[in-house]
Amino acid sequence: MFTFRETAPGTWRWSFVFRDQTLAHEEGFDSERRARAAAMVFVRDVGVALKKMPAWG
């Protein structure tokens, strides 16, 4: 699950949290919109990496 929050006035952070553990995050964005866009790039890159992994089983 992704969360977005303002860490300081005008500074935003995105986090990917699973089972109460932050697995990835990035901060320093000047708007929530830019933080969301960066999170989507993260999702895209994870998807690309998963496609390149060898199949299990």
DSSP file (Angstrom, degrees, kcal/mol; ACC not computed):
  #  RESIDUE AA STRUCTURE BP1 BP2  ACC     N-H-->O    O-->H-N    N-H-->O    O-->H-N    TCO  KAPPA ALPHA  PHI   PSI    X-CA   Y-CA   Z-CA
    1    1 A M              0   0    0      0, 0.0    16,-3.1     0, 0.0     2,-0.4   0.000 360.0 360.0 360.0 136.4    0.0    0.0    0.0
    2    2 A F  E     -A   16   0A   0     14,-0.2     2,-0.4    12,-0.0    14,-0.2  -0.736 360.0-169.7 -94.0 140.8    1.3    3.4   -0.9
    3    3 A T  E     -A   15   0A   0     12,-2.3    12,-2.2    -2,-0.4     2,-0.4  -0.961   3.8-162.8-125.8 149.3    1.1    6.3    1.5
    4    4 A F  E     +A   14   0A   0     -2,-0.4     2,-0.3    10,-0.2    10,-0.2  -0.998  17.4 163.7-131.4 132.6    1.8   10.0    0.8
    5    5 A R  E     -A   13   0A   0      8,-2.1     8,-2.3    -2,-0.4     2,-0.7  -0.996  40.7-114.7-150.1 155.6    2.4   12.6    3.4
    6    6 A E  E     -A   12   0A   0     -2,-0.3     6,-0.3     6,-0.2    -2,-0.0  -0.810  25.8-175.7 -89.3 116.4    3.8   16.1    3.8
    7    7 A T  E    S-     0   0A   0      4,-2.1     5,-0.2    -2,-0.7    -1,-0.2   0.734  72.8  -2.8 -87.6 -24.1    7.0   15.8    5.9
    8    8 A A  E >  S-A   11   0A   0      3,-1.2     3,-2.7     0, 0.0    -1,-0.2  -0.942 106.4 -60.4-154.8 163.4    7.6   19.6    6.1
    9    9 A P  T 3  S+     0   0    0      0, 0.0     3,-0.1     0, 0.0    -2,-0.0  -0.321 127.0   0.4 -54.9 116.2    5.8   22.5    4.6
   10   10 A G  T 3  S+     0   0    0     -2,-0.2     2,-0.5     1,-0.2    -4,-0.0   0.582 109.4 107.2  81.7  10.6    6.1   22.0    0.8
   11   11 A T  E <   -A    8   0A   0     -3,-2.7    -4,-2.1    19,-0.1    -3,-1.2  -0.980  48.5-169.2-126.3 122.7    8.0   18.7    1.1
   12   12 A W  E     -AB   6  29A   0     17,-3.1    17,-2.0    -2,-0.5    16,-1.4  -0.772   6.4-164.9-114.8 155.3    6.3   15.4    0.3
   13   13 A R  E     -AB   5  27A   0     -8,-2.3    -8,-2.1    -2,-0.3     2,-0.4  -0.988   6.1-155.0-135.3 141.5    7.2   11.7    0.7
   14   14 A W  E     -AB   4  26A   0     12,-2.3    12,-1.9    -2,-0.3     2,-0.3  -0.921  14.7-173.8-112.6 149.0    5.8    8.5   -0.7
   15   15 A S  E     -AB   3  25A   0    -12,-2.2   -12,-2.3    -2,-0.4     2,-0.6  -0.996  21.2-145.2-139.0 143.3    6.2    5.1    1.0
   16   16 A F  E     -AB   2  24A   0      8,-3.1     7,-2.9    -2,-0.3     8,-1.2  -0.954  28.3-174.4-107.1 115.1    5.4    1.6    0.1
   17   17 A V  E     + B   0  22A   0    -16,-3.1     2,-0.4    -2,-0.6     5,-0.2  -0.926  12.1 177.3-118.2 132.8    4.2   -0.2    3.2
   18   18 A F  E >  S- B   0  21A   0      3,-2.6     3,-1.3    -2,-0.4    -2,-0.0  -0.988  74.2 -11.4-136.1 125.3    3.4   -3.9    3.6
   19   19 A R  T 3  S-     0   0    0     -2,-0.4    -1,-0.1     1,-0.3     3,-0.1   0.911 129.1 -53.7  51.2  48.9    2.4   -5.6    6.9
   20   20 A D  T 3  S+     0   0    0      1,-0.2     2,-0.4    -3,-0.0    -1,-0.3   0.644 116.1 112.3  64.7  18.0    3.4   -2.5    8.8
   21   21 A Q  E <   -B   18   0A   0     -3,-1.3    -3,-2.6     0, 0.0     2,-0.7  -0.982  67.1-131.3-122.0 131.7    6.9   -2.4    7.3
   22   22 A T  E     +B   17   0A   0     -2,-0.4    -5,-0.2    -5,-0.2     3,-0.1  -0.704  26.7 176.3 -79.1 116.4    8.2    0.3    4.9
   23   23 A L  E     +     0   0A   0     -7,-2.9     2,-0.3    -2,-0.7    -1,-0.2   0.723  66.2   2.5 -94.2 -25.8    9.7   -1.5    2.0
   24   24 A A  E     +B   16   0A   0     -8,-1.2    -8,-3.1     2,-0.0    -1,-0.3  -0.984  64.9 164.1-157.7 150.4   10.6    1.5   -0.1
   25   25 A H  E     -B   15   0A   0     -2,-0.3     2,-0.3   -10,-0.2   -10,-0.2  -0.984  12.5-170.2-162.0 161.6   10.3    5.3    0.2
   26   26 A E  E     -B   14   0A   0    -12,-1.9   -12,-2.3    -2,-0.3     2,-0.3  -0.964  13.2-176.5-154.0 142.1   11.5    8.5   -1.4
   27   27 A E  E     +B   13   0A   0     -2,-0.3   -14,-0.2   -14,-0.2    -2,-0.0  -0.856  45.3  79.0-137.7 172.3   11.1   12.0   -0.2
   28   28 A G  E     +     0   0A   0    -16,-1.4     2,-0.3     1,-0.3   -15,-0.2   0.584  54.3 146.2 104.8  15.2   11.9   15.6   -1.2
   29   29 A F  E     -B   12   0A   0    -17,-2.0   -17,-3.1    -3,-0.1    -1,-0.3  -0.606  47.5-140.4 -85.1 144.9    9.1   16.2   -3.7
   30   30 A D  S    S+     0   0    0     -2,-0.3     2,-0.3   -19,-0.2    -1,-0.1   0.500  82.2  22.4 -85.6  -2.0    7.6   19.7   -3.9
   31   31 A S  S  > S-     0   0    0      1,-0.1     4,-1.8   -19,-0.1     5,-0.1  -0.990  74.0-117.8-155.6 158.8    4.0   18.4   -4.3
   32   32 A E  H  > S+     0   0    0     -2,-0.3     4,-2.6     1,-0.2     5,-0.2   0.874 114.6  59.5 -63.7 -36.3    1.9   15.4   -3.7
   33   33 A R  H  > S+     0   0    0      1,-0.2     4,-2.1     2,-0.2    -1,-0.2   0.910 106.3  45.7 -59.8 -43.7    1.4   15.1   -7.4
   34   34 A R  H  > S+     0   0    0      2,-0.2     4,-2.2     1,-0.2    -1,-0.2   0.862 111.3  52.8 -69.9 -34.7    5.1   14.7   -8.0
   35   35 A A  H  X S+     0   0    0     -4,-1.8     4,-2.0     2,-0.2    -2,-0.2   0.911 109.9  48.7 -64.5 -41.5    5.4   12.2   -5.2
   36   36 A R  H  X S+     0   0    0     -4,-2.6     4,-2.0     2,-0.2    -2,-0.2   0.894 109.9  51.7 -64.9 -39.9    2.6   10.2   -6.7
   37   37 A A  H  X S+     0   0    0     -4,-2.1     4,-1.7     1,-0.2    -2,-0.2   0.905 109.7  49.6 -63.2 -41.3    4.3   10.3  -10.2
   38   38 A A  H  X S+     0   0    0     -4,-2.2     4,-2.0     1,-0.2    -1,-0.2   0.883 108.4  53.1 -65.7 -38.1    7.6    9.1   -8.7
   39   39 A A  H  X S+     0   0    0     -4,-2.0     4,-2.3     1,-0.2    -1,-0.2   0.884 106.8  52.9 -63.3 -37.9    5.7    6.2   -6.9
   40   40 A M  H  X S+     0   0    0     -4,-2.0     4,-2.5     2,-0.2    -1,-0.2   0.867 106.3  52.5 -66.7 -35.6    4.2    5.2  -10.3
   41   41 A V  H  X S+     0   0    0     -4,-1.7     4,-2.6     2,-0.2    -1,-0.2   0.909 108.2  51.9 -63.8 -41.3    7.7    5.1  -11.8
   42   42 A F  H  X S+     0   0    0     -4,-2.0     4,-2.3     2,-0.2    -2,-0.2   0.934 109.9  48.7 -58.3 -47.1    8.8    2.8   -8.9
   43   43 A V  H  X S+     0   0    0     -4,-2.3     4,-2.3     1,-0.2    -2,-0.2   0.919 111.3  49.9 -60.0 -45.0    5.8    0.5   -9.7
   44   44 A R  H  X S+     0   0    0     -4,-2.5     4,-2.1     1,-0.2    -1,-0.2   0.926 110.9  48.7 -60.7 -45.2    6.6    0.5  -13.4
   45   45 A D  H  X S+     0   0    0     -4,-2.6     4,-2.3     1,-0.2    -1,-0.2   0.867 109.9  51.3 -66.4 -36.5   10.3   -0.4  -12.7
   46   46 A V  H  X S+     0   0    0     -4,-2.3     4,-2.5     2,-0.2    -1,-0.2   0.913 109.3  52.1 -64.5 -41.6    9.3   -3.2  -10.3
   47   47 A G  H  X S+     0   0    0     -4,-2.3     4,-1.8     2,-0.2    -2,-0.2   0.902 109.5  48.7 -60.6 -42.0    7.0   -4.6  -13.0
   48   48 A V  H  X S+     0   0    0     -4,-2.1     4,-1.2     1,-0.2    -1,-0.2   0.919 111.3  50.0 -63.4 -44.4    9.8   -4.6  -15.5
   49   49 A A  H  X S+     0   0    0     -4,-2.3     4,-0.8     1,-0.2     3,-0.4   0.898 108.5  52.5 -62.9 -40.6   12.2   -6.3  -13.1
   50   50 A L  H >< S+     0   0    0     -4,-2.5     3,-0.7     1,-0.2    -1,-0.2   0.879 106.1  53.8 -64.1 -37.0    9.6   -9.0  -12.3
   51   51 A K  H 3< S+     0   0    0     -4,-1.8    -1,-0.2     1,-0.2    -2,-0.2   0.801 107.6  51.6 -66.5 -27.8    9.1   -9.8  -16.0
   52   52 A K  H 3< S+     0   0    0     -4,-1.2    -1,-0.2    -3,-0.4    -2,-0.2   0.617  88.8 100.5 -85.2 -12.9   12.9  -10.3  -16.4
   53   53 A M  S << S-     0   0    0     -4,-0.8     3,-0.1    -3,-0.7     2,-0.1  -0.436  83.6-104.7 -71.9 145.7   13.1  -12.7  -13.5
   54   54 A P        -     0   0    0      0, 0.0    -1,-0.1     0, 0.0     2,-0.1  -0.377  43.2 -97.4 -67.0 150.5   13.2  -16.4  -14.4
   55   55 A A        -     0   0    0      1,-0.1     2,-0.2    -4,-0.1    -4,-0.0  -0.384  37.2-125.9 -68.8 144.4   10.0  -18.4  -13.8
   56   56 A W              0   0    0      1,-0.2    -1,-0.1    -2,-0.1    -3,-0.0  -0.629 360.0 360.0 -88.7 148.7    9.7  -20.4  -10.6
   57   57 A G              0   0    0     -2,-0.2    -1,-0.2     0, 0.0    -2,-0.0   0.432 360.0 360.0  90.2 360.0    8.9  -24.1  -10.4
